[in-house]
């Protein structure tokens, strides 16, 4: 698939209860982690959107340099943000990634991109399904909207009704940061 057929989408809302502060504002080496993620996505995809609960929480510099979209489904988790993004893209696919995955690389994204044929969902499958590092086709929208109406916020619940390609990869190392001690460990080892 051509990367021009994909919009990069970064989820940067959420409650961040385990972290104790908003993970979208994790700062490292004079940059926000989500800014680093956006720069990686822009190397591949012509359009990148950041979906957030509230734009006003970000500094003016970030708002000026990136396209932000406010989540239309507050308190519905990643599924609500995914539905919001699917409603606003012009490309056949979007690539969804969470803002709290510091190990994003162009290589990892391209590896998954090369696996896309004509499926509705394409994601890595190692020990678990990486739903927040995945490609979603616009045709998923109606199924995800139906699921959202049931108050089940788990993206993978809809997979039984969609054409899903699970790309098996060992050592893909897609880990999000949920706790302050994980953030400390990551900063020391990067």
Secondary structure as UniProt FT lines:
FT   HELIX           3..5
FT   STRAND          6..11
FT   TURN            17..19
FT   HELIX           23..25
FT   STRAND          27..28
FT   TURN            29..30
FT   STRAND          31..32
FT   HELIX           33..42
FT   TURN            43..44
FT   STRAND          47..52
FT   HELIX           55..57
FT   HELIX           60..65
FT   STRAND          67..70
FT   TURN            74..75
FT   HELIX           77..88
FT   STRAND          93..98
FT   TURN            99..100
FT   TURN            102..103
FT   HELIX           106..113
FT   TURN            114..115
FT   STRAND          121..125
FT   STRAND          129..137
FT   HELIX           138..140
FT   HELIX           141..149
FT   TURN            150..151
FT   HELIX           155..161
FT   STRAND          164..168
FT   HELIX           180..189
//
